[in-house]
Amino acid sequence: MTTWTLHTGDALTTLPTLDTPVDAVICDPPYNSGGRTMTSRTSRTARQKYLSEGGRNHGYDLGDFTGENRDQRSYTAWLALILAECHRLTRPGGAALVFTDWRQLPATTDALQAAGYTWRGVAVWTKPVARPQPGRLRQDSEFIVWGSNGAMVPGNDPVYLPGHFTGSQPRGAERRHITQKPLDVMRQLVRIAPTGGTVLDPFTGSGTTGAAALMEGRTFIGIEQSVQYAEVARARLAGTAPA
């Protein structure tokens, strides 16, 4: 029987209190992006950056979240501190997968390496439903910066994961978070941890990574700062049937 634990609190202060070894860290931190200038990046809320119509999504009110107003240097330092604590908990050979966008791709690769992980590459998440931009290339992709805690040993039954993932954000009642990732994409990613292994997500949000881990026969440890989203994630995880 797979299990889960969800802590409500700031990842930076909660991670140092944890001591359970994990096989993979898979997370979607606030990007602190969403603008061409510092003012547009740092003066708007997460709702204003990612949603229209005042934060409502097809009639469903999505909660805001904090931590979206750092400049790039402070973002790099902050993320490196969090990933360093994740690295401390990651078993030798375990993986770290961190979502980011094109603006923060360099900062995220720096933070991953500063934390102690060996940088292994960048995977692509393509979103089929993306608005075309006249006279420009369509911005329909985000990225997954990934690395490992030292050498990776595939074992006798290795997993073969793609480097390119396609999936649309949930819509309507299925969308519980402003930046929610597709469940089918997350179900593929959690397989980088061995069956029965433990997945850690220090930015749990609405619990998509945790639900995917449980569905794929992994144990889950999550941290979520927003009380509102922690309640959403807790209910979701409690209602997910383990593999």
N, C-alpha and C positions, 0 to 999 in steps of 0.2 A: 504494500500500500504506500503510494507516494504521499508526501506531506508538504505543507507550506506554512510559512511564518511571515507575517507582515508587521513591520515596525512603523509607527507614525512618528516622524521627526525629520530633522535636517540630516541629510546623508553625511555631511562633513563632521557632525558631532556624534552620529549614531554608529557609523562604521567602526570607529576605534573601540566601541564596546563589544563588538562581535568577535568570536573566535572559532566559528565553524568553518572548516576548509570547504572551498567550493571548486567545482570543476570548470565553470564558465561564468564570466561576467558579461551580461548582455544588457545594454542600457541605451536609453534615448534621452540624453540630458537636454535641458533648455539650450537652444542654439545661440541665443543672444545675437541674432542676426536680423534679417528681415528689413534691410534698408541700405541705401547707397551712402548715406552720410551718418556720422556719429549721432547727430540729433535724431534722425529717424530710427536708428537702432536702439537708442537708449531712452527715448522719451515716451514710447508707446507701450501699452500693456500687451500681454500675450493675446488677448481677445482682439485688440486693434490690429495686431500684426497678422494673425492667421484666420480671422473670421470676418465676415461682413454682417450687416444687419444687427450690429450691437452685440454680437456674441451668441446669437441664436442660430441654430442649425436645423432648418426644416421643422421649426416648431419646438425643438428641444433645447433647453437652456444648458449650455456647457460652462462649467465653472472656470474661472480664471486661475492662473498660477503665477507664482513669483519667481525671481531669479532670471528675468529676461532682459535685464538692463545693464549688464556689464560691458565695458569696452573690451577690445580684443585681448589686450595684455592681461587684464585682470581675469578674463574668462580662461585664458590658457593656464594661468597660475592656479586658479580655483579648481579647474577640471583635473589638473595634474595632482593636486592634493587628494582629491577624491579617488582618482584611479590608483594612486600610491597605496591607499588603504585597501582598495580592491585587490591590488597586486599582493599585498601581505596575506590576504585570505585565499588567493588562488593557488591550487596545488601545482607542483612542478609539472610543466607540460600543459596546464590548463590554458584556456583561451579567454580573450577579452574582445568583445565586439561592441563598437560605439557608433551610434548613428550621428550623422552630421549633414550639413548642406554645403554647397560649393563655396560660400563665403568663409566658412569656418573649417574647411578641410585642412588647410595648413596648420591652424592652431590645434586641431584635434590630433593630428599626427604627432605634433610636438609634445602635447600633453601625455599621450600614450607612452611615448618613449621616455619622457622625463619621469614617469611613474615607475619605470623599471621593466616594462614589457618589451619583448622583442617584436618590432613592427613586422608584420607578415604581408600586408597588402591592403587594398581597398576594393570592396565589393560595391555593386551598384544596385540600388532599388529604383526601378522605373515605375512611375505612376501613369497608367493608361489615360486616366481622366485628368488632363492638365490643360489650362487655357492656352490657346495659341497667342502669339505676340506678333503683331504686324511689324514686318521688317527685321525680326529678330529670330534667333533660335529658341525653340520652346524649352522652357525650364521644367522638364518632366522627370527629373531624377534627383534622388538624395543618395547618400553614400554611407557605407559601413566600414569604418577604419577598424582593422583587426590585428591582433598580435597574440603572443603567448608568453607564459612564464617559463622562459628557457626553451629547451628543445622539446619538440612534440613527438610522441611515440604513438603511431597509429594503432598498434596492437594487431591481434589476429583477425579482428572483424571491423576494419576501418569504415568510417562513414565517408561518402563522396558527396560533397556539397557544391552547388554551382557558385559562380562568382557574380551572377546576375540574377536578380529577383524581380518579379513583376507582380503587382497587386495594388488595388485601389483602397484608399481609406474607407472604412465603413461609413454608411450614410443613414440618415434617419435615426430611428430608435436604437440602431446598433452602434452608433457613434456616441461614445461616452466621454471622450476627451478631445480637446482641441487638436492635439497632434497625434492622435491614436494611429498606431500602425496596423496593417492587415494581419489578421490571425494566421492566415495560411503562410505568409512570409515568416512570421515568428515561429511557427511550428517547424519550419525547415531549419531555422537558425539554432534553435535549442538542441538540435541533434548533434551539435558539435560537442556537447557534454555526453558522456557515455550513459547508456540506459541505467537508471537508478542513481545517476549522479546528481549533483546539486547545482542549480543555476541561481545566481545573485543578480538582482536588478536594483540599484540604489536610487532609481527614478521610476518607481512603479507605475505612476499615473493611474489609469483605470484597470491595470492588471493584465494587459494582453500578454506580456512575456510570461507571467505566472500561469495564466490559463493554458498557454501553449506548452509550457514545461509539464504541467500536470497531465495534459492530454497525451504527451509523448513519453510518459513514464519517468519523468525527472522530478526531483524534489526542488522546492522553490523557497528562496529567502528574498523578501522585498523590503524596500524603505520608501515611504512616501511622505513628503512634508505637508501637503495640503490635507487637512482633516476631511474636507468634502470628498476628494478623490480617494483617500484611504478607505472611506466608507464604501465607495463604489467598488473599489478593488476587492475589499474584504467580502462583500456580498457576491461578487463575481467568482472569486476563488472558491468560496464555500459551495457555489452551485456548479462547479466544474467537476465532472466525473473523472477521477484519475484513471490512467491506463491500467 
